[in-house]
Amino acid sequence: MDLESLYYFRELTKDLNMTRTAHRLFLSQQTLSNHIARLEKDCGTPLFYRKPRLSLTEAGRTLLRFASSVADQEKEFRETLSELIDESRGVIRFGASFVRYNYMLPSILPTFSQQYPNVSLALTDDTSGHLMAKLDQGELDVVLSVRNENLPGLSSTLLLSNQLYLLVSDRLLEQYYGPEAASAIKEQSRRGAQLEDFAKLPFLLITPPNKLGSIIANCFEEAGVVPRVYLSTGYLRMSVALASQGLCAAFSTTMPLHKVQQNLAPDVNVFPVLYKRNPVSHDLYLAYYENRYHPRYVSCFIHLIREYFNRINTLDLTHIAGRKKG
């Protein structure tokens, strides 16, 4: 049973028409028929019913599953062989949301490109649910996801306990609570903000079904607070700007905040948010299939991602305006 005959058999199952398949593959109908006859002789049974029209027998359907598996294994073998011959060229299919790749990639790509200058990155920007589906279907190699899936062969490891922070300026606190009460709220929130203490403020809210939006909504519900909505959005991108202008309180997490905290106005406080008296995190996972072949450049890319998050995983970005950090 040779690979060429299996290839022609798979192609014929797409059309189930001998003439059409032969024409599409630029070979004679007789040549195609000979390949099918050779397979049927090897199998010792017909693979197609010929009347009233061409259709697969049960043996044919079984062979099609086998042929598809052989084709996948041949592709994997050729990719492996290609890397053994030339390790320096390829494509990494990487999936993450904008807020994650926007801060991470500029930090790791200079090092990666020094090692693999001819490897390119095919980036997919989507929700975690869609990215995990693409990973499962073999359309992506590596994914950053807020979903921790437990699937055979899947490596899903915690990269970052992405602390949730509340950003609120002294101006806003004093406007709604007065200087004395604002000072007391700041002192009380140093080790964690309870949202009931900020109930009077307008907020920038992240809208569900965004997972972070759902986490924030749970925090308000646990605090017994119906938030005053200044602006609702599906993204964190305006948090620093609006909090710095004293227009509303806003939320951010470790990953974006550690990159843009220098853009915060001097009087903006950064408090860790509490849920049931414990810090809240929006965990981030690295996902890829261990049972699929990965070229060395993919392994290097994964290693650099882990290193990047190891550096920021222990950051405490709490800041009380008017106090020096230390």
Secondary structure, DSSP 8 states (H G I E B T S, - for coil): --HHHHHHHHHHHHH--HHHHHHHTTS-HHHHHHHHHHHHHHHTS-SEE-SSS-EE-HHHHHHHHHHHHHHHHHHHHHHHHHHHH-TTEEEEEEE--HHHHHHHHHHHHHHHHHH-TEEEEEEE---HHHHHHHHHTTS-SEEEES-----TTEEEEEEE--BEEEEEEHHHHHHHH-HHHHHHHHHHTTT-B-GGGGTTSEEEEE-TTSHHHHHHHHHHHHHT---EEEEEES-STTHHHHHHTTS-BEEEEHHHHHHHGGGS-TTEEEEEBEETTEE-B--EEEEEETTS---HHHHHHHHHHHHHHHHHTT----B-TTS---
